[in-house]
Amino acid sequence: MLKKLLLLLCFVYSTNAQDSLRYSIDLNRLKNDRLTVEVQLPAGAREYCFPKIVPGTYAIYDFGRYVSNLQAFDASGKAVKVIQKDVNSFLIGNASRLSYEVDDTWDSPEIEGKYIFEPAGTNFQEDTLFALNTHALLGYVKGGEKMPVSLHLTVPFGMTASSSLVDNNGFYTADNYQSLTDAPILVTHPDTAMLKVGDADILISVFSPNQVIRAAQIAEKILPLLKSQQAYLGGTFPVKNYAFLVVMSTHLKNGSYGALEHSKSSFYYLPEYNISTMGSTIRDVSAHEFFHIQTPLNFHSEEIGNFDFQKPKMSRHLWLYEGLTEYAAHHTQLQGGLTTLEQFMESMTEKVNRANDDYNPNLAFTKLSLGALDKYKDEYGNVYQKGALIGFCLDLLLRKETNGTYGTQQMMRDLAAQYGPNKSFKDEELFELIEKTTKVPAVKEFFARYVSKGDKLPFKELVSTIGMEFGESIPGNNTITYGYTNNNEFRALKNPSPSQLKMRQAWLHF
C-alpha cells in the first residue's frame, strides 16, 4: 500500500512538473552585471517569449533586448538549436530546459532602444541591491501563459527579499505568468516595517544608500493615508497583504522618478532626501499607486484581464484607470483631513492649467487611450491632469443628481463588487454599465461629451454645487499658477448658500 502511495505521489509530482514553468535565479552568480536564469520547461514547449510591454507602463520596452546567450537543452542534456524569431521571441524546438543571461536595465547604456522607466526595470548591485521586476528577467511559453509557475530565488547571505508573494524558503509560486511577474521583488540588507490596517498586512521595504530615510519613517507617514483609504473604500481593502517597495536614489540615471503599481504591491524610485523633505511626496505618490488596488486591478476590461504581452490591445478608459485614481488620491486625503480644501483647489488648479498648456485639451480621451502607445503617446501625461479633472466632475455630477448621497467612491465600490480581480467587463460597454450601476441617466451625456468627445469640462456649473467657483485667477490671491499661461483657478465662495454647504459637507465626508 505504501509503495502504491509513493508511486502515486511521484506520478502527481511528475504530472504537475510537466504542466508548469519553473525558474531559478541565484543572485550570487552575478557576473559582468548579468544574472543567469535557468528554466525548466513544460512538455511541448516550442517558443519562449519575453514581454514587449507590461501592464501599467503604456510604453513599448522589448525586454528581450536585455537577454543574451540563450541556450536550450533536451531531456538528455543535449543542446537544441535555438532560432531567434524577433527581439522578444525564441524558437526552442523540443527543449526541456533553458539557460540565459540578463542585463539589468538601470545600468546598461550599451543596449540600444527605449529607456525603461526605473520602477519597471531591474538593477543588480552585488551585496547592495537587487531590484527585480521579474517581467524583465522571466519569459513565458507561448500558448502556456495560464499555466502554473514557480521561481526559486537564492539570496546572498545577509540580504533579504521583500515582495507581496509568499516566500517559502526561497520558492515563490503563482497561478500563472502574469500573477508572478505582477509581484516585484526587492532584495537588500533589511530595512522593513510592518503595518496592520484593518485585516490587511502592509509591508514597507526601503533601500536608502546613505540611510537618509528609513522604513519606519515612511510607515509612520503613510499610516494615516492608509486609514483614510480604508474608509474611502468602505472600511475594507480588496487585498489581505500589500508591499511598498521603495528605492531611494542619489541621482537620476535615465528618465524620471516615480512609481509603478501592481495588484498587491507598488515599486518606487525616488530621490534620496530626508523624511521632512520627501514625506508629502511619498504620501501623494503612495495614495495614487495604492488606489490601483481598486482599478484597474479589481475592476478592469478584457484588455487588461487578458493582457497580451506581445500584441497589447489598449483600453479606451485611461480616464478611469489613471484619471479617476489620481482624483481619488487627492479626494481621500481631503476627506481624511490630510490636506485642506485650499490645497485641494490648488492641486486641481494646477491640473487645469497643465492640461491646457502642456497637452491638447480638445483631444477626446477615448482616442488618447486607444493611441497611448503610438499616435498619442506624447499626450499620455494628460491622464493625470485632465483625467483627474474628469473624475472630479463625474463625482460632482453624481452627487448633484443624487442630492449628495452617491459619488464616484460609491460607484467604484459597486462596480468592483460586481466584477473583482477575475472578471472583466467589455471595453465598449463601460459607459452603459456605469449608467446602469449608478442609476443616474445624466452620466450618458457626460461621457458622450467629455470623454468620447473633447468638450470643455463644465467646471463652473458643477463646482458651484459645493460652494466653489472657477475662473481667471485674481491677482494677489496667492493661488499657485506654476508659470502657465492659462491661469484659471478654483476658489471657494465667501458666502455659500445652505444647500451648497450641505452638498460640500457630503462631498467632504466619508
HELIX and SHEET records of a PDB file:
HELIX    1   1 LEU A    2  GLN A   18  1                                  17    
HELIX    2   2 LEU A   27  ARG A   29  5                                   3    
HELIX    3   3 PHE A   63  TYR A   66  5                                   4    
HELIX    4   4 GLU A  118  ALA A  120  5                                   3    
HELIX    5   5 THR A  134  ALA A  136  5                                   3    
HELIX    6   6 TYR A  177  THR A  181  1                                   5    
HELIX    7   7 ALA A  215  TYR A  232  1                                  18    
HELIX    8   8 ILE A  275  PHE A  291  1                                  17    
HELIX    9   9 GLU A  302  GLY A  305  1                                   4    
HELIX   10  10 LEU A  318  LEU A  318  1                                   1    
HELIX   11  11 TRP A  319  LEU A  324  3                                   6    
HELIX   12  12 THR A  325  GLN A  335  1                                  11    
HELIX   13  13 LEU A  341  ASP A  358  1                                  18    
HELIX   14  14 PHE A  365  LEU A  370  1                                   6    
HELIX   15  15 LYS A  377  TYR A  384  5                                   8    
HELIX   16  16 LYS A  386  GLU A  401  1                                  16    
HELIX   17  17 THR A  408  GLN A  418  1                                  11    
HELIX   18  18 ASP A  427  GLU A  429  5                                   3    
HELIX   19  19 LEU A  430  THR A  438  1                                   9    
HELIX   20  20 ALA A  442  TYR A  450  1                                   9    
HELIX   21  21 PHE A  459  VAL A  463  1                                   5    
HELIX   22  22 SER A  464  ILE A  466  5                                   3    
HELIX   23  23 PRO A  498  LEU A  508  1                                  11    
SHEET    1   A 7 ALA A  79  VAL A  80  0                                        
SHEET    2   A 7 VAL A  67  PHE A  73 -1                                        
SHEET    3   A 7 ARG A  97  ASP A 103 -1                                        
SHEET    4   A 7 ARG A  34  GLN A  40 -1                                        
SHEET    5   A 7 LEU A  21  ASP A  26 -1                                        
SHEET    6   A 7 VAL A 149  THR A 154  1                                        
SHEET    7   A 7 PHE A 171  ALA A 174 -1                                        
SHEET    1   B 4 ILE A  83  ASP A  86  0                                        
SHEET    2   B 4 SER A  89  LEU A  91 -1                                        
SHEET    3   B 4 GLU A  47  CYS A  49 -1                                        
SHEET    4   B 4 TYR A 140  VAL A 141 -1                                        
SHEET    1   C 4 THR A 122  GLN A 125  0                                        
SHEET    2   C 4 LEU A 129  LEU A 132 -1                                        
SHEET    3   C 4 ILE A 185  THR A 188 -1                                        
SHEET    4   C 4 THR A 160  SER A 162 -1                                        
SHEET    1   D 5 THR A 192  VAL A 197  0                                        
SHEET    2   D 5 ALA A 200  PHE A 207 -1                                        
SHEET    3   D 5 ASN A 241  SER A 249  1                                        
SHEET    4   D 5 SER A 265  PRO A 271  1                                        
SHEET    5   D 5 GLY A 258  GLU A 261 -1                                        
SHEET    1   E 2 HIS A 300  SER A 301  0                                        
SHEET    2   E 2 SER A 424  PHE A 425  1                                        
SHEET    1   F 2 MET A 468  GLU A 472  0                                        
SHEET    2   F 2 ASN A 488  ALA A 492 -1                                        
END                                                                             
